[in-house]
Amino acid sequence: MSAIHFPGAIQVEVKRPLMFLILLNPHSGKGHAHALFNGNVQGMLQDAGIQHTLIITERQNHARELVREADLSQWDALVIMSGDGLLFEVVNGLMEREDWEEAIQTPLGVLPGGSGNALAASIHHYSGLQAVSSEELLISCGFILCKGLVSQLDLTSVCLASSQRLFSFLSLAWGFVADVDIESEKYRHVGAARFTVGTMVRLASPRVYRGKLAYLPIEDPMSQPSLVDSTQSNPSPLSVFGPTDFLLNPLNQPVPGHWTVVQDEDFVLVVAMYQSHLAKDMLAAPASRLDDGIIHLIYVKAGISRRSLLRLFLAMENGGHLNTNCPHVVYVKVKALRLEPYSPKGIITVDGELVDYGPVQAQIHGSLARLIAG
């Protein structure tokens, strides 16, 4: 492999010739992923001299089970053609292996074939390119894949009340954003527009979510691992593998005393992001980078008007929502956070996937994975 230096980053070119394992979800988005692959991507791979094995996933967690057991030495990269959900499966399958430290270093590639395509949009954005249509985004990501430049990718450990620990590459959400993500599934037939439709439906009857939010700001000196006794951390009992969450106390204990506890307990939304986009047309964390080691936490306090909330989401298309000077919107960069919902019912998502509702906490682990991007 050869290293290529860019301002603030180093990318490594994958050795050639290349052999990719491509995992494709035929039901993602409008259900056209297979046709889009045949019509747009297959020829690009052939022209680039890249060989590939294509596996069509047959059920939920098929990809997760496959990569958990597979001999990864057969391939130079694992490529996901779907929405963000299939990559979530692959990341967690790799992290459930006994050899997770080596397995998670397998380069990951992304081809947008779903509705959200947030990571694909983030990769396109980091390349300095303007926002494009869905098919143009696929072609852009295809070219990036064929170039074979590998960057580091942050992953975040997410601990649930059920003692399950997941690994997330994109976001943790509660409230308005999570509700739209899950409730808009019924509009999947319209593709990426499902999120616009879902947002308008939810804006018609906005909800208030009660809970407690606490976080560790990046400026806090205790956010540095060298200053924390990592042996005192207690990883969840169902997570045998993966890095130690040295910043987190167990969920049944209070957060560390030096954390910031938000005084407000009524929220419209809480979303923690580690990449720039929440969806193809939602530049929610414009300052984010693939491996900046930062959770970009945005929360909106109750009391915001429907008009201001609509203006916020419209401005999110180009990343201007953080410049609206709305007093109800708070943005802070953190290393770890805990959310404790008080409302008896609600929705929490990780990378757009529904998870157990209840207390949840997260810590970012910088540069844990590798991604074909650039």
Contacts in CASP RR format, 6 or more apart in sequence:
PFRMAT RR
TARGET T0000
AUTHOR 0000-0000-0000
METHOD contacts of the structure
MODEL  1
MSAIHFPGAIQVEVKRPLMFLILLNPHSGKGHAHALFNGNVQGMLQDAGI
QHTLIITERQNHARELVREADLSQWDALVIMSGDGLLFEVVNGLMEREDW
EEAIQTPLGVLPGGSGNALAASIHHYSGLQAVSSEELLISCGFILCKGLV
SQLDLTSVCLASSQRLFSFLSLAWGFVADVDIESEKYRHVGAARFTVGTM
VRLASPRVYRGKLAYLPIEDPMSQPSLVDSTQSNPSPLSVFGPTDFLLNP
LNQPVPGHWTVVQDEDFVLVVAMYQSHLAKDMLAAPASRLDDGIIHLIYV
KAGISRRSLLRLFLAMENGGHLNTNCPHVVYVKVKALRLEPYSPKGIITV
DGELVDYGPVQAQIHGSLARLIAG
1 12 0 8 1.000
1 13 0 8 1.000
1 14 0 8 1.000
1 15 0 8 1.000
2 12 0 8 1.000
2 13 0 8 1.000
3 10 0 8 1.000
3 11 0 8 1.000
3 12 0 8 1.000
3 13 0 8 1.000
4 10 0 8 1.000
4 11 0 8 1.000
4 12 0 8 1.000
4 13 0 8 1.000
4 149 0 8 1.000
9 151 0 8 1.000
9 152 0 8 1.000
9 289 0 8 1.000
9 290 0 8 1.000
9 291 0 8 1.000
11 149 0 8 1.000
11 150 0 8 1.000
11 151 0 8 1.000
11 373 0 8 1.000
11 374 0 8 1.000
12 149 0 8 1.000
12 150 0 8 1.000
13 147 0 8 1.000
13 148 0 8 1.000
13 149 0 8 1.000
13 150 0 8 1.000
14 76 0 8 1.000
14 77 0 8 1.000
14 107 0 8 1.000
14 148 0 8 1.000
14 149 0 8 1.000
14 150 0 8 1.000
14 372 0 8 1.000
15 76 0 8 1.000
17 49 0 8 1.000
17 50 0 8 1.000
17 51 0 8 1.000
18 48 0 8 1.000
18 49 0 8 1.000
18 50 0 8 1.000
18 51 0 8 1.000
18 76 0 8 1.000
18 77 0 8 1.000
18 148 0 8 1.000
19 50 0 8 1.000
19 51 0 8 1.000
19 52 0 8 1.000
19 53 0 8 1.000
19 74 0 8 1.000
19 75 0 8 1.000
19 76 0 8 1.000
20 45 0 8 1.000
20 50 0 8 1.000
20 51 0 8 1.000
20 52 0 8 1.000
20 53 0 8 1.000
20 75 0 8 1.000
20 76 0 8 1.000
20 77 0 8 1.000
20 78 0 8 1.000
20 79 0 8 1.000
20 145 0 8 1.000
21 52 0 8 1.000
21 53 0 8 1.000
21 55 0 8 1.000
21 70 0 8 1.000
21 74 0 8 1.000
21 75 0 8 1.000
21 77 0 8 1.000
21 78 0 8 1.000
21 79 0 8 1.000
22 37 0 8 1.000
22 52 0 8 1.000
22 53 0 8 1.000
22 54 0 8 1.000
22 55 0 8 1.000
22 79 0 8 1.000
22 80 0 8 1.000
22 81 0 8 1.000
22 111 0 8 1.000
23 55 0 8 1.000
23 57 0 8 1.000
23 63 0 8 1.000
23 66 0 8 1.000
23 78 0 8 1.000
23 79 0 8 1.000
23 80 0 8 1.000
23 81 0 8 1.000
23 82 0 8 1.000
23 86 0 8 1.000
23 90 0 8 1.000
24 33 0 8 1.000
24 34 0 8 1.000
24 37 0 8 1.000
24 54 0 8 1.000
24 55 0 8 1.000
24 56 0 8 1.000
24 57 0 8 1.000
24 81 0 8 1.000
24 82 0 8 1.000
25 33 0 8 1.000
25 56 0 8 1.000
25 57 0 8 1.000
25 63 0 8 1.000
25 81 0 8 1.000
25 82 0 8 1.000
25 83 0 8 1.000
25 86 0 8 1.000
25 113 0 8 1.000
25 114 0 8 1.000
26 33 0 8 1.000
26 34 0 8 1.000
26 56 0 8 1.000
26 57 0 8 1.000
27 33 0 8 1.000
28 82 0 8 1.000
28 83 0 8 1.000
28 86 0 8 1.000
28 113 0 8 1.000
28 114 0 8 1.000
28 115 0 8 1.000
29 83 0 8 1.000
29 113 0 8 1.000
29 114 0 8 1.000
29 115 0 8 1.000
29 188 0 8 1.000
29 191 0 8 1.000
30 114 0 8 1.000
30 188 0 8 1.000
30 189 0 8 1.000
30 190 0 8 1.000
30 191 0 8 1.000
32 113 0 8 1.000
33 81 0 8 1.000
33 82 0 8 1.000
33 113 0 8 1.000
33 114 0 8 1.000
34 56 0 8 1.000
36 81 0 8 1.000
36 113 0 8 1.000
36 135 0 8 1.000
36 138 0 8 1.000
37 54 0 8 1.000
37 81 0 8 1.000
37 111 0 8 1.000
40 135 0 8 1.000
40 138 0 8 1.000
40 139 0 8 1.000
40 142 0 8 1.000
41 81 0 8 1.000
41 111 0 8 1.000
41 138 0 8 1.000
41 142 0 8 1.000
44 139 0 8 1.000
44 142 0 8 1.000
44 143 0 8 1.000
44 145 0 8 1.000
44 146 0 8 1.000
45 51 0 8 1.000
45 52 0 8 1.000
45 145 0 8 1.000
45 146 0 8 1.000
47 146 0 8 1.000
48 146 0 8 1.000
50 146 0 8 1.000
52 79 0 8 1.000
53 74 0 8 1.000
53 75 0 8 1.000
55 63 0 8 1.000
55 66 0 8 1.000
57 63 0 8 1.000
57 82 0 8 1.000
57 86 0 8 1.000
60 89 0 8 1.000
61 89 0 8 1.000
62 89 0 8 1.000
63 80 0 8 1.000
63 86 0 8 1.000
63 89 0 8 1.000
63 90 0 8 1.000
64 89 0 8 1.000
64 90 0 8 1.000
64 92 0 8 1.000
64 93 0 8 1.000
64 96 0 8 1.000
65 93 0 8 1.000
67 78 0 8 1.000
67 90 0 8 1.000
67 93 0 8 1.000
67 94 0 8 1.000
67 103 0 8 1.000
68 93 0 8 1.000
68 94 0 8 1.000
68 96 0 8 1.000
68 97 0 8 1.000
72 78 0 8 1.000
72 103 0 8 1.000
72 106 0 8 1.000
75 106 0 8 1.000
76 107 0 8 1.000
77 106 0 8 1.000
77 107 0 8 1.000
77 108 0 8 1.000
77 109 0 8 1.000
77 148 0 8 1.000
77 372 0 8 1.000
78 90 0 8 1.000
78 106 0 8 1.000
78 107 0 8 1.000
78 108 0 8 1.000
78 109 0 8 1.000
79 108 0 8 1.000
79 109 0 8 1.000
79 110 0 8 1.000
79 111 0 8 1.000
79 145 0 8 1.000
79 372 0 8 1.000
80 86 0 8 1.000
80 87 0 8 1.000
80 90 0 8 1.000
80 108 0 8 1.000
80 109 0 8 1.000
80 110 0 8 1.000
80 111 0 8 1.000
81 111 0 8 1.000
81 112 0 8 1.000
81 113 0 8 1.000
82 113 0 8 1.000
82 114 0 8 1.000
83 112 0 8 1.000
83 113 0 8 1.000
83 114 0 8 1.000
83 115 0 8 1.000
83 116 0 8 1.000
83 117 0 8 1.000
83 120 0 8 1.000
84 116 0 8 1.000
84 117 0 8 1.000
84 118 0 8 1.000
84 119 0 8 1.000
84 170 0 8 1.000
84 351 0 8 1.000
84 352 0 8 1.000
85 351 0 8 1.000
85 352 0 8 1.000
85 353 0 8 1.000
87 108 0 8 1.000
87 110 0 8 1.000
87 119 0 8 1.000
87 169 0 8 1.000
87 351 0 8 1.000
88 168 0 8 1.000
88 169 0 8 1.000
88 170 0 8 1.000
88 350 0 8 1.000
88 351 0 8 1.000
88 352 0 8 1.000
88 353 0 8 1.000
90 108 0 8 1.000
91 104 0 8 1.000
91 108 0 8 1.000
91 155 0 8 1.000
91 167 0 8 1.000
91 168 0 8 1.000
91 169 0 8 1.000
91 369 0 8 1.000
92 166 0 8 1.000
92 167 0 8 1.000
94 100 0 8 1.000
94 103 0 8 1.000
94 104 0 8 1.000
94 106 0 8 1.000
95 103 0 8 1.000
95 104 0 8 1.000
95 155 0 8 1.000
95 167 0 8 1.000
95 241 0 8 1.000
95 242 0 8 1.000
96 241 0 8 1.000
97 103 0 8 1.000
97 241 0 8 1.000
98 241 0 8 1.000
100 241 0 8 1.000
100 242 0 8 1.000
101 242 0 8 1.000
104 155 0 8 1.000
104 368 0 8 1.000
104 369 0 8 1.000
104 370 0 8 1.000
105 369 0 8 1.000
105 370 0 8 1.000
106 370 0 8 1.000
107 148 0 8 1.000
107 150 0 8 1.000
107 370 0 8 1.000
107 371 0 8 1.000
107 372 0 8 1.000
108 153 0 8 1.000
108 369 0 8 1.000
108 370 0 8 1.000
108 371 0 8 1.000
108 372 0 8 1.000
109 145 0 8 1.000
109 371 0 8 1.000
109 372 0 8 1.000
110 119 0 8 1.000
110 120 0 8 1.000
110 123 0 8 1.000
110 141 0 8 1.000
110 145 0 8 1.000
110 371 0 8 1.000
110 372 0 8 1.000
111 120 0 8 1.000
111 138 0 8 1.000
111 141 0 8 1.000
111 142 0 8 1.000
111 145 0 8 1.000
112 120 0 8 1.000
112 121 0 8 1.000
112 134 0 8 1.000
112 137 0 8 1.000
112 138 0 8 1.000
112 141 0 8 1.000
112 280 0 8 1.000
113 138 0 8 1.000
114 191 0 8 1.000
114 192 0 8 1.000
115 188 0 8 1.000
115 191 0 8 1.000
115 192 0 8 1.000
115 194 0 8 1.000
115 195 0 8 1.000
115 279 0 8 1.000
116 192 0 8 1.000
116 195 0 8 1.000
116 279 0 8 1.000
116 280 0 8 1.000
117 134 0 8 1.000
117 137 0 8 1.000
117 192 0 8 1.000
117 279 0 8 1.000
117 280 0 8 1.000
118 170 0 8 1.000
118 171 0 8 1.000
118 275 0 8 1.000
118 277 0 8 1.000
118 278 0 8 1.000
118 279 0 8 1.000
118 280 0 8 1.000
118 282 0 8 1.000
119 169 0 8 1.000
119 170 0 8 1.000
119 275 0 8 1.000
119 277 0 8 1.000
120 137 0 8 1.000
120 138 0 8 1.000
120 141 0 8 1.000
120 280 0 8 1.000
121 131 0 8 1.000
121 137 0 8 1.000
121 276 0 8 1.000
121 277 0 8 1.000
121 279 0 8 1.000
121 280 0 8 1.000
121 281 0 8 1.000
122 275 0 8 1.000
122 276 0 8 1.000
122 277 0 8 1.000
122 288 0 8 1.000
122 290 0 8 1.000
123 141 0 8 1.000
123 144 0 8 1.000
123 290 0 8 1.000
123 371 0 8 1.000
123 373 0 8 1.000
123 374 0 8 1.000
124 131 0 8 1.000
124 132 0 8 1.000
124 137 0 8 1.000
124 140 0 8 1.000
124 141 0 8 1.000
124 144 0 8 1.000
125 131 0 8 1.000
125 276 0 8 1.000
125 277 0 8 1.000
125 283 0 8 1.000
126 276 0 8 1.000
126 289 0 8 1.000
126 290 0 8 1.000
126 373 0 8 1.000
126 374 0 8 1.000
127 140 0 8 1.000
127 144 0 8 1.000
127 373 0 8 1.000
127 374 0 8 1.000
129 140 0 8 1.000
131 280 0 8 1.000
131 281 0 8 1.000
131 283 0 8 1.000
131 318 0 8 1.000
132 140 0 8 1.000
134 192 0 8 1.000
134 280 0 8 1.000
137 280 0 8 1.000
144 372 0 8 1.000
144 373 0 8 1.000
144 374 0 8 1.000
145 372 0 8 1.000
147 372 0 8 1.000
147 374 0 8 1.000
148 372 0 8 1.000
149 372 0 8 1.000
149 373 0 8 1.000
149 374 0 8 1.000
150 370 0 8 1.000
150 371 0 8 1.000
150 372 0 8 1.000
150 373 0 8 1.000
151 290 0 8 1.000
151 291 0 8 1.000
151 370 0 8 1.000
151 371 0 8 1.000
151 372 0 8 1.000
151 373 0 8 1.000
151 374 0 8 1.000
152 290 0 8 1.000
152 291 0 8 1.000
152 366 0 8 1.000
152 367 0 8 1.000
152 369 0 8 1.000
152 370 0 8 1.000
152 371 0 8 1.000
153 169 0 8 1.000
153 290 0 8 1.000
153 291 0 8 1.000
153 367 0 8 1.000
153 368 0 8 1.000
153 369 0 8 1.000
153 370 0 8 1.000
153 371 0 8 1.000
153 373 0 8 1.000
154 169 0 8 1.000
154 274 0 8 1.000
154 290 0 8 1.000
154 291 0 8 1.000
154 292 0 8 1.000
154 293 0 8 1.000
154 364 0 8 1.000
154 365 0 8 1.000
154 366 0 8 1.000
154 367 0 8 1.000
154 368 0 8 1.000
154 369 0 8 1.000
155 167 0 8 1.000
155 168 0 8 1.000
155 169 0 8 1.000
155 364 0 8 1.000
155 365 0 8 1.000
155 366 0 8 1.000
155 368 0 8 1.000
155 369 0 8 1.000
156 167 0 8 1.000
156 168 0 8 1.000
156 169 0 8 1.000
156 172 0 8 1.000
156 272 0 8 1.000
156 274 0 8 1.000
156 295 0 8 1.000
156 362 0 8 1.000
156 363 0 8 1.000
156 364 0 8 1.000
156 365 0 8 1.000
157 165 0 8 1.000
157 166 0 8 1.000
157 167 0 8 1.000
157 168 0 8 1.000
157 242 0 8 1.000
157 243 0 8 1.000
157 245 0 8 1.000
157 248 0 8 1.000
157 362 0 8 1.000
157 363 0 8 1.000
157 364 0 8 1.000
157 365 0 8 1.000
158 165 0 8 1.000
158 166 0 8 1.000
158 167 0 8 1.000
158 168 0 8 1.000
158 172 0 8 1.000
158 350 0 8 1.000
158 355 0 8 1.000
158 360 0 8 1.000
158 361 0 8 1.000
158 362 0 8 1.000
159 165 0 8 1.000
159 236 0 8 1.000
159 239 0 8 1.000
159 245 0 8 1.000
159 248 0 8 1.000
159 251 0 8 1.000
159 360 0 8 1.000
159 361 0 8 1.000
159 362 0 8 1.000
160 166 0 8 1.000
160 236 0 8 1.000
160 355 0 8 1.000
160 356 0 8 1.000
160 358 0 8 1.000
160 359 0 8 1.000
160 360 0 8 1.000
161 251 0 8 1.000
161 356 0 8 1.000
161 358 0 8 1.000
161 359 0 8 1.000
161 360 0 8 1.000
162 238 0 8 1.000
162 356 0 8 1.000
163 236 0 8 1.000
163 237 0 8 1.000
163 238 0 8 1.000
164 236 0 8 1.000
164 238 0 8 1.000
164 239 0 8 1.000
164 355 0 8 1.000
164 356 0 8 1.000
165 235 0 8 1.000
165 236 0 8 1.000
165 238 0 8 1.000
165 239 0 8 1.000
165 245 0 8 1.000
166 350 0 8 1.000
166 355 0 8 1.000
167 242 0 8 1.000
167 368 0 8 1.000
168 274 0 8 1.000
168 350 0 8 1.000
168 351 0 8 1.000
168 362 0 8 1.000
169 274 0 8 1.000
169 275 0 8 1.000
169 351 0 8 1.000
169 369 0 8 1.000
170 273 0 8 1.000
170 274 0 8 1.000
170 275 0 8 1.000
170 278 0 8 1.000
170 351 0 8 1.000
170 352 0 8 1.000
171 271 0 8 1.000
171 272 0 8 1.000
171 273 0 8 1.000
171 274 0 8 1.000
171 275 0 8 1.000
171 278 0 8 1.000
171 349 0 8 1.000
171 350 0 8 1.000
171 351 0 8 1.000
171 352 0 8 1.000
172 271 0 8 1.000
172 272 0 8 1.000
172 337 0 8 1.000
172 339 0 8 1.000
172 348 0 8 1.000
172 349 0 8 1.000
172 350 0 8 1.000
172 360 0 8 1.000
172 362 0 8 1.000
173 181 0 8 1.000
173 269 0 8 1.000
173 270 0 8 1.000
173 271 0 8 1.000
173 272 0 8 1.000
173 348 0 8 1.000
173 349 0 8 1.000
173 352 0 8 1.000
174 209 0 8 1.000
174 267 0 8 1.000
174 269 0 8 1.000
174 270 0 8 1.000
174 271 0 8 1.000
174 339 0 8 1.000
174 341 0 8 1.000
174 346 0 8 1.000
174 347 0 8 1.000
174 348 0 8 1.000
174 349 0 8 1.000
174 360 0 8 1.000
175 207 0 8 1.000
175 209 0 8 1.000
175 267 0 8 1.000
175 268 0 8 1.000
175 269 0 8 1.000
175 270 0 8 1.000
175 346 0 8 1.000
175 347 0 8 1.000
176 202 0 8 1.000
176 206 0 8 1.000
176 207 0 8 1.000
176 268 0 8 1.000
176 269 0 8 1.000
176 300 0 8 1.000
176 309 0 8 1.000
177 269 0 8 1.000
177 271 0 8 1.000
177 278 0 8 1.000
177 349 0 8 1.000
178 269 0 8 1.000
178 271 0 8 1.000
178 346 0 8 1.000
178 347 0 8 1.000
178 348 0 8 1.000
178 349 0 8 1.000
178 352 0 8 1.000
179 202 0 8 1.000
179 207 0 8 1.000
179 346 0 8 1.000
179 347 0 8 1.000
180 195 0 8 1.000
180 198 0 8 1.000
180 199 0 8 1.000
180 202 0 8 1.000
181 195 0 8 1.000
181 347 0 8 1.000
181 349 0 8 1.000
181 352 0 8 1.000
182 347 0 8 1.000
182 349 0 8 1.000
182 352 0 8 1.000
182 354 0 8 1.000
183 198 0 8 1.000
183 201 0 8 1.000
183 202 0 8 1.000
184 194 0 8 1.000
184 195 0 8 1.000
184 197 0 8 1.000
184 198 0 8 1.000
184 201 0 8 1.000
185 194 0 8 1.000
187 193 0 8 1.000
187 194 0 8 1.000
187 197 0 8 1.000
187 198 0 8 1.000
188 194 0 8 1.000
190 197 0 8 1.000
192 279 0 8 1.000
192 280 0 8 1.000
192 281 0 8 1.000
195 279 0 8 1.000
195 281 0 8 1.000
195 282 0 8 1.000
196 281 0 8 1.000
199 313 0 8 1.000
203 306 0 8 1.000
203 309 0 8 1.000
203 310 0 8 1.000
203 313 0 8 1.000
206 268 0 8 1.000
206 306 0 8 1.000
206 309 0 8 1.000
207 268 0 8 1.000
208 266 0 8 1.000
208 267 0 8 1.000
208 268 0 8 1.000
208 302 0 8 1.000
209 266 0 8 1.000
209 267 0 8 1.000
209 268 0 8 1.000
209 269 0 8 1.000
209 270 0 8 1.000
209 341 0 8 1.000
209 343 0 8 1.000
209 346 0 8 1.000
210 265 0 8 1.000
210 266 0 8 1.000
210 267 0 8 1.000
210 341 0 8 1.000
210 342 0 8 1.000
210 343 0 8 1.000
211 265 0 8 1.000
211 266 0 8 1.000
211 267 0 8 1.000
211 339 0 8 1.000
211 340 0 8 1.000
211 341 0 8 1.000
211 342 0 8 1.000
211 343 0 8 1.000
212 261 0 8 1.000
212 262 0 8 1.000
212 265 0 8 1.000
212 338 0 8 1.000
212 339 0 8 1.000
212 340 0 8 1.000
212 342 0 8 1.000
213 261 0 8 1.000
213 262 0 8 1.000
213 267 0 8 1.000
213 270 0 8 1.000
213 299 0 8 1.000
213 337 0 8 1.000
213 338 0 8 1.000
213 339 0 8 1.000
213 340 0 8 1.000
214 255 0 8 1.000
214 259 0 8 1.000
214 260 0 8 1.000
214 261 0 8 1.000
214 262 0 8 1.000
214 337 0 8 1.000
214 338 0 8 1.000
215 259 0 8 1.000
215 260 0 8 1.000
215 262 0 8 1.000
215 295 0 8 1.000
215 297 0 8 1.000
215 332 0 8 1.000
215 334 0 8 1.000
215 336 0 8 1.000
215 337 0 8 1.000
215 338 0 8 1.000
216 222 0 8 1.000
216 223 0 8 1.000
216 247 0 8 1.000
216 256 0 8 1.000
216 258 0 8 1.000
216 259 0 8 1.000
216 260 0 8 1.000
216 334 0 8 1.000
216 335 0 8 1.000
216 336 0 8 1.000
216 337 0 8 1.000
217 223 0 8 1.000
217 260 0 8 1.000
217 332 0 8 1.000
217 333 0 8 1.000
217 334 0 8 1.000
217 335 0 8 1.000
218 294 0 8 1.000
218 333 0 8 1.000
218 334 0 8 1.000
218 335 0 8 1.000
220 258 0 8 1.000
220 259 0 8 1.000
220 335 0 8 1.000
221 227 0 8 1.000
222 228 0 8 1.000
222 247 0 8 1.000
222 256 0 8 1.000
222 258 0 8 1.000
223 247 0 8 1.000
223 335 0 8 1.000
223 336 0 8 1.000
225 246 0 8 1.000
228 246 0 8 1.000
228 247 0 8 1.000
229 246 0 8 1.000
230 244 0 8 1.000
230 246 0 8 1.000
232 246 0 8 1.000
233 244 0 8 1.000
233 245 0 8 1.000
233 246 0 8 1.000
233 247 0 8 1.000
233 248 0 8 1.000
234 249 0 8 1.000
234 250 0 8 1.000
235 242 0 8 1.000
235 244 0 8 1.000
235 245 0 8 1.000
243 365 0 8 1.000
243 368 0 8 1.000
245 363 0 8 1.000
246 363 0 8 1.000
247 256 0 8 1.000
247 335 0 8 1.000
247 336 0 8 1.000
247 363 0 8 1.000
248 336 0 8 1.000
248 338 0 8 1.000
248 361 0 8 1.000
248 363 0 8 1.000
249 255 0 8 1.000
249 256 0 8 1.000
251 338 0 8 1.000
251 359 0 8 1.000
251 360 0 8 1.000
251 361 0 8 1.000
255 261 0 8 1.000
255 338 0 8 1.000
259 336 0 8 1.000
259 338 0 8 1.000
262 299 0 8 1.000
262 330 0 8 1.000
264 301 0 8 1.000
264 302 0 8 1.000
265 342 0 8 1.000
266 301 0 8 1.000
266 302 0 8 1.000
266 303 0 8 1.000
267 299 0 8 1.000
267 300 0 8 1.000
267 301 0 8 1.000
267 302 0 8 1.000
268 300 0 8 1.000
268 301 0 8 1.000
268 302 0 8 1.000
268 303 0 8 1.000
268 304 0 8 1.000
268 309 0 8 1.000
268 328 0 8 1.000
269 298 0 8 1.000
269 299 0 8 1.000
269 300 0 8 1.000
270 297 0 8 1.000
270 298 0 8 1.000
270 299 0 8 1.000
270 339 0 8 1.000
271 278 0 8 1.000
271 284 0 8 1.000
271 297 0 8 1.000
271 298 0 8 1.000
271 299 0 8 1.000
272 295 0 8 1.000
272 296 0 8 1.000
272 297 0 8 1.000
272 298 0 8 1.000
272 334 0 8 1.000
272 337 0 8 1.000
272 362 0 8 1.000
273 284 0 8 1.000
273 285 0 8 1.000
273 288 0 8 1.000
273 295 0 8 1.000
273 296 0 8 1.000
273 297 0 8 1.000
273 298 0 8 1.000
274 285 0 8 1.000
274 288 0 8 1.000
274 293 0 8 1.000
274 294 0 8 1.000
274 295 0 8 1.000
274 296 0 8 1.000
274 364 0 8 1.000
275 285 0 8 1.000
275 288 0 8 1.000
275 290 0 8 1.000
276 283 0 8 1.000
276 284 0 8 1.000
276 285 0 8 1.000
276 286 0 8 1.000
276 288 0 8 1.000
276 289 0 8 1.000
277 283 0 8 1.000
277 284 0 8 1.000
277 285 0 8 1.000
278 284 0 8 1.000
278 316 0 8 1.000
281 317 0 8 1.000
282 313 0 8 1.000
282 316 0 8 1.000
282 317 0 8 1.000
283 316 0 8 1.000
283 317 0 8 1.000
283 318 0 8 1.000
283 319 0 8 1.000
283 320 0 8 1.000
284 296 0 8 1.000
284 298 0 8 1.000
284 316 0 8 1.000
284 319 0 8 1.000
284 321 0 8 1.000
285 296 0 8 1.000
285 298 0 8 1.000
286 319 0 8 1.000
286 320 0 8 1.000
286 322 0 8 1.000
287 296 0 8 1.000
288 294 0 8 1.000
288 296 0 8 1.000
290 371 0 8 1.000
290 373 0 8 1.000
291 366 0 8 1.000
291 367 0 8 1.000
293 335 0 8 1.000
293 364 0 8 1.000
293 366 0 8 1.000
293 367 0 8 1.000
294 333 0 8 1.000
294 334 0 8 1.000
294 335 0 8 1.000
294 364 0 8 1.000
295 333 0 8 1.000
295 334 0 8 1.000
295 335 0 8 1.000
295 336 0 8 1.000
295 337 0 8 1.000
295 362 0 8 1.000
295 364 0 8 1.000
296 331 0 8 1.000
296 333 0 8 1.000
297 331 0 8 1.000
297 332 0 8 1.000
297 333 0 8 1.000
297 334 0 8 1.000
297 337 0 8 1.000
298 322 0 8 1.000
298 329 0 8 1.000
298 330 0 8 1.000
298 331 0 8 1.000
299 329 0 8 1.000
299 330 0 8 1.000
300 309 0 8 1.000
300 312 0 8 1.000
300 328 0 8 1.000
300 329 0 8 1.000
300 330 0 8 1.000
301 328 0 8 1.000
301 329 0 8 1.000
301 330 0 8 1.000
302 328 0 8 1.000
303 328 0 8 1.000
304 312 0 8 1.000
304 326 0 8 1.000
304 328 0 8 1.000
304 329 0 8 1.000
308 324 0 8 1.000
308 326 0 8 1.000
308 328 0 8 1.000
311 324 0 8 1.000
311 326 0 8 1.000
312 321 0 8 1.000
312 324 0 8 1.000
312 326 0 8 1.000
312 329 0 8 1.000
313 321 0 8 1.000
315 321 0 8 1.000
315 323 0 8 1.000
315 324 0 8 1.000
321 329 0 8 1.000
322 329 0 8 1.000
322 331 0 8 1.000
335 363 0 8 1.000
335 364 0 8 1.000
336 361 0 8 1.000
336 362 0 8 1.000
336 363 0 8 1.000
336 364 0 8 1.000
337 361 0 8 1.000
337 362 0 8 1.000
338 359 0 8 1.000
338 360 0 8 1.000
338 361 0 8 1.000
338 362 0 8 1.000
339 348 0 8 1.000
339 359 0 8 1.000
339 360 0 8 1.000
339 361 0 8 1.000
340 358 0 8 1.000
340 359 0 8 1.000
341 348 0 8 1.000
341 357 0 8 1.000
341 358 0 8 1.000
341 359 0 8 1.000
345 357 0 8 1.000
346 357 0 8 1.000
347 354 0 8 1.000
347 357 0 8 1.000
348 354 0 8 1.000
348 355 0 8 1.000
348 356 0 8 1.000
348 357 0 8 1.000
348 358 0 8 1.000
348 360 0 8 1.000
349 355 0 8 1.000
END
